[in-house]
Amino acid sequence: MDFLAFSFEQLPFVLAVLLIAFTVHEFAHAYAAYKFGDPTAKLLGRVTLNPARHVDVLGMLLILLAGFGWARPVPVTRENFSRPRLMGIIVSAVGPLSNLVIAFLGTIAYYLCLKNGVFIEANYSRGIEALDIFLSTLIQMNILLFLFNLIPLPPLDGYRILEDIAPLPLRRKMQAIEPYSIFIFLLIVFIPPLRENTIGRLYEWIGDIFNAFLRFAQFVFG
């Protein structure tokens, strides 16, 4: 299936991983906002681990077609926070960080499988193969989502963090481009030079982060 970013064999694993990654990511936003005093997400039923409340159809389709995408953004009313800018930054940051935590835990599980010979050829049954693909996909996709969501373009978390850090005049200029964000993403997807120098760079960092996690697992578990 050449029009997809993933092979047909990978698709079930990619879809399963995306449901986990998107759900945990958006739940982290909603839960943090609720704990900081904003009931908006809670009232809309977003403080939940039910994937149906968090998946965005366009974002899911784009990640299958282009290799990146997003979930349904959690609405946050920063005026309900006692310290709106600081708490807004934290609420924005916990989403990507939740994906990094999932990737880290997945790497620990992957390393323990390697260490205990689970993936050796003699044991490589269909079930072990599925576990190998699932853990590899879980790690790679969550690192990608961590990096991708830090891009400072709306509606991504990196933009919201930058918006809360920026002084008011700059925030006003940033907000002026928000209506055009979807067109910016489409340009990035369909113009190869733009894609290679933006999203393409993220893929180069996935292996670096994965290897760093593996080295940590080796240090801890031997």
C-alpha positions in Angstrom: 0.0 0.0 0.0 2.4 2.7 -1.3 0.1 5.6 -0.4 0.5 4.9 3.3 3.4 5.8 5.5 3.5 2.3 6.9 3.4 -1.2 5.4 0.2 -3.3 5.5 1.9 -5.6 8.1 2.6 -2.6 10.4 -0.8 -1.1 10.3 -2.5 -3.1 13.1 0.4 -2.3 15.4 0.6 1.4 14.4 -3.2 1.8 15.0 -2.9 0.1 18.4 0.0 2.2 19.4 -1.6 5.4 18.2 -4.7 4.7 20.3 -2.5 4.2 23.4 -0.3 7.2 22.6 -3.0 9.7 21.7 -5.2 8.6 24.6 -2.5 8.9 27.3 -1.2 12.2 25.8 -4.6 13.9 25.9 -5.6 12.4 29.2 -2.4 13.9 30.7 -3.4 17.4 29.4 -6.9 17.0 30.7 -6.0 15.6 34.1 -3.3 18.3 34.7 -5.7 21.1 33.8 -8.3 19.7 36.1 -5.9 19.3 39.0 -4.8 23.0 38.5 -8.4 24.2 38.8 -9.8 24.2 35.3 -12.9 22.0 34.9 -13.3 22.6 31.2 -11.9 19.3 30.0 -13.6 17.4 32.9 -17.0 18.9 31.9 -16.5 17.7 28.3 -15.6 14.2 29.4 -11.9 14.4 28.5 -10.5 13.3 31.8 -10.7 9.7 30.7 -8.6 6.9 29.2 -11.4 6.2 26.6 -9.7 6.5 23.2 -13.0 7.6 21.5 -12.9 10.9 23.5 -9.5 11.8 22.2 -8.9 10.5 18.7 -9.1 13.1 15.8 -10.0 11.6 12.5 -7.9 14.0 10.4 -4.9 13.7 12.7 -5.1 9.9 12.6 -5.4 9.8 8.8 -2.4 12.1 8.4 -0.2 10.0 10.6 -1.1 6.9 8.4 -0.6 8.8 5.2 2.3 11.1 6.1 3.9 9.6 9.2 2.7 12.3 11.6 -0.5 13.7 13.0 -2.4 14.6 16.2 -5.2 13.8 18.5 -8.2 16.0 19.4 -6.8 18.9 21.4 -8.0 19.2 25.0 -9.7 22.6 25.6 -8.0 24.5 28.4 -9.3 27.7 30.0 -6.1 29.2 31.4 -7.9 32.0 33.2 -9.1 29.3 35.7 -5.5 28.7 36.8 -4.1 30.5 39.8 -0.9 31.1 37.8 -2.1 31.0 34.2 1.2 31.1 32.3 3.2 28.8 34.5 0.4 26.2 34.8 -0.4 26.6 31.2 3.2 25.6 30.3 3.0 22.6 32.6 -0.4 21.5 31.1 1.0 21.8 27.6 4.2 20.0 28.4 2.8 16.9 30.2 1.3 15.7 26.9 4.6 15.2 25.0 6.3 14.1 28.2 3.7 11.3 28.6 4.7 10.0 25.2 8.4 10.1 26.2 7.5 8.2 29.3 5.7 5.5 27.3 8.7 5.3 25.0 11.0 4.9 27.9 9.0 2.2 29.5 8.7 0.5 26.2 12.5 0.6 25.8 12.9 -1.0 29.3 10.6 -3.8 28.3 12.4 -4.2 24.9 15.8 -4.4 26.6 14.6 -6.9 29.1 13.3 -9.1 26.3 16.7 -8.8 24.6 18.6 -9.5 27.8 16.5 -12.6 28.5 16.7 -14.0 25.0 13.1 -13.6 24.1 13.9 -12.4 20.6 16.5 -15.0 19.8 15.9 -17.0 16.6 15.1 -20.2 18.4 12.2 -18.6 20.3 11.0 -16.4 17.4 7.4 -17.6 17.0 4.6 -15.5 15.5 3.7 -14.3 19.0 7.2 -13.2 19.7 7.4 -11.5 16.3 4.2 -9.6 17.1 5.7 -8.5 20.5 8.9 -7.4 18.8 7.0 -5.3 16.2 4.6 -3.9 18.8 7.4 -2.8 21.2 9.5 -1.3 18.4 6.4 0.6 17.0 5.5 1.7 20.5 8.9 3.2 21.2 9.4 4.8 17.8 5.9 6.3 17.5 5.9 7.8 21.0 9.3 9.3 20.5 8.1 10.8 17.2 5.0 12.2 18.9 7.1 13.7 21.7 9.3 15.5 19.2 6.5 16.4 16.8 4.3 17.9 19.4 7.1 20.3 20.5 7.1 21.9 17.0 5.9 25.6 17.7 3.0 25.6 15.3 -0.7 25.6 16.3 -2.4 23.5 17.5 0.7 21.6 18.8 1.9 21.8 22.4 5.2 23.5 21.4 3.2 26.4 20.1 1.1 26.6 23.4 4.3 26.5 25.5 5.9 29.3 23.4 2.7 31.3 23.5 2.7 31.2 27.3 6.4 32.1 27.4 6.2 34.9 24.8 5.5 38.6 25.8 2.1 40.0 24.8 3.1 41.7 21.5 4.6 38.5 20.2 1.6 36.4 21.4 -0.7 38.7 19.3 1.5 38.2 16.2 1.5 34.4 16.8 -2.2 34.3 17.2 -2.7 35.9 13.8 -1.2 32.8 12.1 -3.4 30.3 13.9 -6.2 30.2 11.3 -3.6 29.2 8.7 -2.0 26.4 10.7 -3.6 23.6 8.7 -2.4 25.0 5.4 1.1 25.2 6.9 1.0 21.6 7.8 -0.3 20.6 4.3 2.6 22.5 2.7 5.0 20.7 5.0 3.5 17.3 4.0 3.3 17.8 0.2 6.4 19.9 -0.5 9.4 17.5 -0.3 12.1 20.1 0.6 9.9 21.5 3.4 9.1 18.0 4.7 12.8 16.8 4.6 13.9 19.9 6.6 11.1 19.8 9.2 9.4 16.4 9.9 12.3 14.5 8.3 14.7 15.9 10.9 12.6 14.4 13.6 13.1 10.9 12.3 16.9 11.4 12.6 16.5 12.0 16.4 14.3 9.0 17.1 17.3 6.5 17.0 19.4 8.8 19.2 16.8 9.0 21.9 16.1 5.2 21.6 19.8 4.4 22.0 20.1 6.7 25.0 17.2 4.9 26.6 18.8 1.5 25.8 22.1 2.6 27.4 20.2 3.7 30.5 18.5 0.3 30.6 21.8 -1.5 30.2 23.3 0.6 33.1 20.4 -0.2 35.4 19.7 -3.9 34.5 23.2 -4.9 33.4 
